[in-house]
Amino acid sequence: MELFEISVSYKNENHHFEVRDYMHHEGEQCKFEIYKQGTFIASFEPGPHKHLQICKNPGIEKEKLLNLIADQIETYNI
């Protein structure tokens, strides 16, 4: 597992997240887990055409913000 941090601007606010990258994910586990101040926000898995799609969403953050997080992670070419 690799850890890194990202920031996303949404509604004129900067949001900071910790990303846990499970490089060798399989089966039930999603590839990326996202945390904000230690709270699980969502997870993502690779979808068609190398775009990330939401794997688990407990509904804590708006889906638009989650899409911005996915876009930011995709810029790392992981």
matplotlib code that plots the C-alpha trace (Angstrom):
import matplotlib.pyplot as plt

x = [0.0, 1.2, 0.0, -0.1, -2.1, -4.1, -6.0, -9.1, -10.8, -14.6, -17.1, -14.2, -12.8, -9.7, -10.3, -7.4, -7.4, -5.2, -5.2, -4.3, -3.2, -3.5, -1.3, -2.1, -5.8, -7.9, -11.5, -13.5, -10.9, -11.0, -7.7, -7.9, -9.4, -9.9, -9.8, -10.5, -9.2, -9.1, -12.7, -13.3, -14.9, -15.0, -13.0, -12.3, -11.4, -10.2, -13.1, -13.2, -10.6, -8.4, -10.9, -11.6, -15.1, -16.6, -16.3, -17.8, -19.5, -20.9, -22.5, -20.3, -19.3, -21.1, -20.6, -19.3, -16.4, -15.7, -15.5, -12.9, -10.9, -10.9, -9.8, -6.9, -5.8, -5.9, -3.4, -0.8, -1.1, -1.4]
y = [0.0, 3.4, 6.7, 10.1, 13.3, 15.4, 18.7, 19.5, 22.9, 22.6, 25.5, 27.9, 25.7, 23.6, 20.0, 17.8, 14.0, 11.1, 8.5, 4.8, 3.1, -0.7, -1.4, -5.1, -5.0, -8.0, -9.0, -7.3, -4.5, -1.3, 0.1, 3.5, 4.5, 8.1, 9.6, 13.1, 13.8, 10.0, 9.4, 7.1, 9.1, 6.8, 4.3, 4.0, 1.3, 1.5, 1.5, 1.5, 3.5, 3.9, 6.3, 5.8, 4.9, 5.0, 1.6, 2.4, 5.6, 6.0, 9.3, 11.6, 13.9, 15.1, 13.0, 16.0, 16.3, 12.6, 13.0, 15.8, 13.5, 10.8, 13.3, 14.4, 10.9, 10.1, 12.9, 10.8, 8.1, 5.4]
z = [0.0, -0.9, 0.7, -0.8, -0.3, -2.7, -2.6, -4.6, -5.0, -4.7, -4.2, -3.5, -0.7, -0.7, 0.4, 1.5, 1.3, 2.0, -0.7, 0.0, -3.2, -3.1, -6.1, -6.1, -5.4, -6.1, -5.7, -2.9, -2.2, -4.3, -5.7, -4.0, -0.6, 0.2, 3.7, 5.0, 8.5, 9.2, 8.0, 5.1, 2.2, -0.8, -2.8, -6.5, -9.0, -12.6, -15.0, -18.8, -20.7, -17.6, -15.9, -12.2, -11.1, -7.6, -5.9, -2.5, -1.4, 2.1, 1.0, 3.2, 0.3, -2.8, -5.9, -7.8, -5.3, -5.6, -9.4, -8.9, -6.6, -9.2, -11.9, -9.6, -9.0, -12.7, -13.3, -11.5, -14.3, -11.7]

ax = plt.figure().add_subplot(projection="3d")
ax.plot(x, y, z, "-o")
ax.set_aspect("equal")
plt.show()
